[in-house]
Amino acid sequence: MMNTTKQYNSNFNVLSNLRYDIPAGIAVFLVAVPLCLGIAMASGAPLFSGLIAGIMGGIVAPLISRSALGVSGPAAGLAVIVLTAIQDLGFETFLLAVVVAGIFQVGMGIAKAGIIGYFFPSSVISGMLAGIGIIIFIKQIPHALGYDRDYEGDLSFFQDDGFNTFTELAHILNYITPGAVIVAIASLLILFLWELPVMKKNRIFKLLPGSLIAVLTGILISQVFPVFFPEMALATEHLVSIPVAENSADLMSQFTFPDFSQFNNPQVYLTALTLAIVASLETLLCVEAADKLDADKRVTPTNRELIAQGFANSASGLIGGLPVTQVIVRSSANIQAGAKTKAAAFVHGLLLLISVMLIPALLNLIPLACLAAILFVVGYKLAKPALFIKMYKTGMYHFIPFIVTILGLVFTNLLLGIGIGLVIALVCVLLENYKVAGYYHEEHEDKTIILRLSEQVSFLNKANILQTLDRIPDHSKVVIDASDSRYIDYDVYEIINDFKAEAKRKDIELQVINLNGYGTMEPVR
């Protein structure tokens, strides 16, 4: 009942929290612009399609979703699938698959498929957050140094240009742009100052988000360079690049519509199903991660979220946009910027729409180095050293999946890294259950050995119970007490019954208490 209250109260008081949500929405908007463009480029799609996906994820999804802090948009994790689909189907037919994928997601939400997200261990979710933080940090180093030839949003270890995450860092040393470095350092200094306690207490600085001041400073510096320091001037490739429409007709020409004549093409439905499953999985993982980061510990209704994402996907596909998911990069930036309700996500979507229609030229003045500085802070907060210490203290069975998930994300990609972490987490669960037996034994003064079975006795406890019974010496007194057990696996039940025959042979005085049966512990008839 408590969780239900948190779910349905998660987004009330929107108006009273606008002083937090508007600055947060601005911060996320600034982060989202290059990501939308970069993911579109990575997907082999028109740049404008990435912006459409960002707008639909920011405006449509929050209207239906009850996620307080999640932010939706185009996802890097889908880039490979989208690239292949566009090559195989053509862009207009691919858009039809996006529309159908949205319909599939709505059906999944109605069918209550959102529960899948609850089966991911917290160690894997924490590892995903930390891994994303490390990747964000590393991937922004080239932009901070002025090497902007690669697109934003390339989160895979191996890249299309023949480099990987680490060889890329060595390669960029030959292409350092001093002007970009100065912009990045100035932006970082502002962001650092805004984090100081003395600044947080000042009302004026509370109203002005550090990310916005950093962006304005970056624009100012980049405009000063050509006038006073021409050798430091930033080239076009070092700046945000949004398509600029000369008039309303030019703007409308950038929209593309699905090819509905391909409705009978089975490849459309196969692609749509793939997109729906992968996008839903990414969304559910992001929901779990965002809820963990929420200071108020609000719980997002996952089935409702799938429905919201489905409507956003269909809306995006109908006007030429890429697939949409809830995205951890934007969501974490939103949380770190101080968002309180889903109004922040809506503000970010609204700003994307306004910027595309009215001020694309102004946004094209923002240096990518400035945005890199903002993402440095986001990445650091996701992968703080304190998190590693906390996870280490929880024990090896939680720490190992946490570390493996991070390594998986850094050296492969998002979905594969999470899959590797999940497998290791399951192995650790098996080892933990094997090592920590589902029972304990006591040896009394009269040398009576008491084996008291725990509440849940699964097949994982089979080996330990069998070994313990084998070690009991001849002529002993043994009591096996199942009074506290609500569930006993059949394998364990069979071992105990077999031990009755062995006890007679070893002259063991055996008493079995309340072992009624196996499974639900109903008496065996």
N, C-alpha and C positions, 0 to 999 in steps of 0.2 A: 504493500500500500504506500509505503514511503517513497519507493522508486516512481510509482505512478504520479504522486504529487510533484516530484522533482521534474518529471517529464513534462507535465502539462503546465507547470508554473515557470518553465525554463525561459520563456520569451515574453512574459508579461512585464509591464513597466517600461515599455520600449521608449516612450517619450521622455521619461525622467532620466534615462541613461544615454540620451543622444549626445551629451557632452563628452562621453567616452567613446561612443560608437562612431561618430562622424570622423574624429581624428584617426581612429583605427581603420575605418573604411578608406580614408585617404592613403594611409600607409600601405594597406593591402593593394589598393589600386596601383600605386607606384611600383610595387613588386610584380603585380600581375601583367602589366603592359608588356615588358620584354619577354616574360614567360609565354604569354599567349602567342606572340610573334615567333618566338623560337621554336615552340612545339609545332606550330603550323609548318615551319620550314623543315623541321625534322620529320614530319609526317608526309612530306611531298605534296602539301596542299597550299592553296593560295593563302598569303599572310592574313588577308581579311577574315578567312574562316576561323582562325584562332581567336580573333577579337570577338567574332559573333558568339563563339562558344563561351568566352569569358563573360559576355553580356548576359547570355541566357542562364549560365550558371549562377550569375550574381543577382539576377532579377526574378527569374521564374522559380528556381529551386527554393529560395528563402520564403516565398509566398506559401509554399505547401509544406516545407520541411519544419520539423520542430527541433532541429539542431541549433543550439544557442550560439555556437561559436564556429561551426564548420563553414568553410568557403569552397564553392565549387567552380570548376572551370576545366579547360582542356588539360589532360594529364600526360606527362612524359611516358608513363608506363604503357600507354596505348599506342605510342608513336609507331612502333614496328608493325603492329597489327594494321593500323590505319594505312601506313605506307604500302604494305603488300596488297591490301584491299583496293586502294585507289589504282594501283598498277594493274590489278586483275579485272576490276569492274569498270573503271573510269570514274571520274569524280561525281557526276550526276547520279549514277547508279549507286555509288557508295553512299551518297546522301540519303537515298531511299532506305538503305540498310541501317543507317543511323536512326531514322524515324521508326523503323520496325523494332530496332533494339530498345528504343524507349518504351514501346508498347510491351515488349517482353518484360522489361524491368517493372512496369506497373503491375503486370500479372504476377511477377515474383513477390512483389510487396503484398498484394492481395492474398497470395498463397502462404504468407507468413514465412518467407524464406530468409528474412532478416536475422533470424536466430543464429544463423551460421557464424556471424561475427563474434558471438559469445564463447565460441569454442577455441579461441586463440589465447594461449597463455600470456599472462602479463609480462613475463620475461621477454617474450618475442615482440610484444607491442612496444615495450621500453627499448628493446634493441633496435626496432624499426625507427623509432623517434631519434635515437642517438645516431644511428647510421645515416638517416636523412640529414641530420644536422652536420655530420662530418662531410657528407657529399656536397651539401650546399656550400660549406666553407671552402672546400678544395676547388669546386667548380667555379667559384667566383674569383679565385686568385688571378686567372688570366685577365679578366675584365678590370680588376683593380690595377693591373700593371699595364693596361692599354692594349692587350692582344684580344681583339674582338672579332676575329674571323670565324670563330665557331659560334653556332647558335646557342641561345639560352635554352635550358631545359634538357640538355643532353646529360642524363643522369646515369648512363651505362658506363661500365669500366672501359670496354673496348668501343672505339669510335669509328665512324665512317671514314675519317681522314687518315686512318692507319696508325694513329696514336692511341695510347690508353691514358687513364687519368694521371698517372705519374710521369710518363714520358712526355706528355703534353706540357707539364710544368717545366721540364728541362728545355723543351723546345721554345717556349715563350721568352726565355731569357735573352734570345736574340732579337726580340721585337718589343722591348719595353718602351713605353711612351711616357716621358717625364711628366707631361701635363696631366695625364690620367692618374699617375701615382699621386700627384699633389692633390687632385680632387678627392681621391679615395682617402688620403690621410686627413684632409680637412673634414670630410664627412664623418670619419670615424671619431675624430676629436669631439665633434658636436654631439654625436650619439653617446659617447662616453660621458661628456659633461651632463647630458640630460638624465643619465642613470644615477648621478650622485644624489645622496639623500637631501642635501641642501637645495638642490634644484627641484626635486620632487615636492618639497614643502611650499615652494613659491607658486602662488595661484596663476600667475601669468604663464609660467613655464608648463603648468599642467594643461592649460588651454591650447598651447602651441606644441604639437607633437615633434619630437626630435627628428623623426624621419622627414617631415615636411621642411623643417629648417635646413636639414642636410641637403635636400634636393634643391632648395632655393639657393643655397650657398654654392652648390655644384654648378648650377646654371650661371650664377654671377661670375664665378671664377673662369668658366669656359668662355664667357663673353668678354672678359677682360684680357684674356691671353692674346687674341688676334690684334688688339689695339696696342698693348704695351709690350707684349712678349710674343711676337709672331712665331718664333721657333718652338714655342710651347703649345701652339694652337692645336685643338683637337679636330681630327678629320671627321667626316660624316659617319664613317664606320664605328666611331667611338661614341656615337649618340643613339638614343632611341630612334627607331624608324617606323612610323605609322603611315600607312598609305594616305595621301592627301587628295581629297576629292575637290575638284575645282568648282562644281555646282551640284545641285540636288540630283540632276540626271546622271552625273558622273558617279555620285554616291550610290544610286540605285543600281547602276550597272555592275557594281562590285558584288551584289547578291547573286547567288546561284540557287536554282531550285531542283528538287529531286526529279529523276526520270521515272515517272509513275508507270510508263509503258513496260518497265521491267518487273512488274509485280509478279509475273509468273516465272521469274528466273529463280531456280532453287538456290543458286549461289548467294543471292541476296539474303535469304533466310539463314543460311549457314554462317555467313559473315555477321548478320545481326545477332544470332545466338552467341557467337564468340564474343562480340563486343559487349553484349548484355552481361554475360557471366564474368568477364574480366573486369569490366567497369563496376559491377556490383561488388565484387570482391575487394577492389581497391577502395571503394566507398566505405564498405563495412569496416575495413582495417583503419581507415582514416577516422571514422566515427569513434572507434574504440580509443584511438590515440588522442583525439581531440578531447574526449570526455575525461581521459586521464589527466590532461593538462589544465582542465577547467578548475579554477580555484573553488568554485561553488559545488563541484562534483555532481553536476546535473547529468541526467541520463537521456540520451537521444533514442526515441522510438525507431528502431532500425527498419521495421516494415514500412513505416511512414516515409522514412528517408529514401528507400528504394522507389517508392511511388513518386516522390519529389524529383529524384534523379531521372526517372523515366520520362516525366513530363518535360523536364529541361532538355533531355536528349532529343525528344521528338521535335520540340520547338526549335532547337539548334539545327537539326537536319533539314527542317522545312525551309529555312532561309539561307542554307549554305554553310552551316557551322560544323565544327568537329565534334566528336563525342565528348560528353561532360561526365566528370566524376567529382566527388568531394576530394580535395587535394590537400595533403598534409603540409606542403610548403606554404600555401596561402593561409591555411587554417592556423598553423603555428605562428606565422607573422601576425595574423589577426589577434591571437591570444596575447602574444608578446607586446602588441601595441595597446593593450588595455581594453579590448572590446568586452562588452557586457551582454549584449543580446544579438539576435540575428540581423538587427538593423544595420550592423556594420557590414555584413556581407552584401546586403541590398544597396548600401551606399556605394560600395566598391563597384557593383554592377552598373549602377546609375551613372557613376563617374566615367566608366568605360564607354557607355552609350553617348554621353555628352561630349566626351573628348573626341570620339570618332566623328561625330556630326559637326562639332563647332570649333574645336581647338587642336586638331592634329598637329599643326605647325608648331604650336607652343610646346607640346609634349616632345617633339623632335629636338628640342634644345637640351633635354635631360641627358647628362653623361652616364654611360653604362657603369663607369667606375663609381659613381655616386650610389647607384642601386646595388652595386656589389658590396659596398660598405654596409648598407642596411641589411643585406642578406648575411654578411659576416656575423653580425650581432645575433640574427635569428638562429644561425647555425650553432654558434657558441652556446646559446641558451638551451638548445635542444640536447647538446652533448657536453654539458658541464662536467668537470672532474668529480664534483660532488655526487653525480648520478652513478658514476662507476664505483665510487666508494660505497654508496648505499647498496648497490646490487651485489657487490662482493660480500658485504656483511649478511646478506640474506642466505648465503650458502652456495656451494658449488653447483647444486642441481638447478639453481636459478641463474647463477652467474655465467655458467658455460653457454646455455642457449642464448643469453643476452649478447655475449661476445661473438658467438658464431653468427647470429643474425646480423650484427654490425658488419662483420667481415664479408658475409654473403652479399649484403647490399653494396658495399664498397667495391667488391671485386667482380660482381655480376650485374644484376639489375634489381629493381624493386621486388617484383613478384618471385623471381627465383631465389633471391636472398631470404625473403620471408619463408618460402617453402623449405629451404635448408634449415633455417632456424626452427621451424615447426617440427621437422623430423628429429632434430637433436633434442628438442624439448620433450617429445614423446619418449625418446630413448631414456632421458633422464627421469621421467616419470616412472618408467618400468624399473629402472635401477633403484630408484628411491623406494618403490613399493616392495621390491625384492629384498633390499637391505633392511628396511624398517618393517619387520614382520607384523602381520595383523593380529598378534597375540603376544602374551608374555607368560613367563612361568615363574613360580615361586617354590622354593624348597623349604618345608617346615621342619620343626625340631624332630618330629617323628619320621623325618625323611620322606614325607609325602610330597610328591612333585605335582604342582597344580598348574595346568595349562588353561588359562582363561582367554577364550577367543574374543576378538574385538567385535565392534558393531558391524563392520563390513569385512568379510573374509573372501578375497577373490582368488582366482587361479594364480595371481602373482605371488601369493603367499605359500603356494603349494610346496616349493622346493625347501623353504625354511622349516615349514611344519614337518615335512617328511624327514629332513635331516635331524631335527630335534627328537622326533620319535625314535629314530634309529639309534640315537646316542643314549637312550634310556637303558640303564643296566638291568640285568635279570634280577628277579625277586624284589622289584621296587613296588611302591604304592603310588599310583597315578590317578589324578582326577582331571578330566577334560570337561571344562565348564563352558557351555554355550548359552548361558542365561542372558548375556548382554547382546547376543548376535541377532541382528535383524536380517542379515543376508549371509549365506554360506554357499560358495560355489560348489557345484557338483563334484569337481575333482577333489576338493578338500574333504567333502563329506565322504567320498569313497575311500580316501586315505585313512580316515578315522575308523571307518567300519572295517577296513582291512587290518588295522592295528588291533582290533578286538581279537581276531584269530591269532595274531602274532603274540599278543599279551599272554594268552593261555599257554602257548608253546614256551615262552620265556619265564613262565611262573610270575607274571606281573599282575598285581591286584589292581584292576582297572575299574574306575567308576566314571561313567559318562552322564553329564547332567544337561537336560533340556536340549539335546540334539534331536530335534523333531524331524528334520529333513533338510533339504537344500533349497536354494532359491529364496522364496518368500518365507521360509521357515514354518510353513503350514505342516501339520502332522501328516506323516506318510501313511496312507491307508493300504 
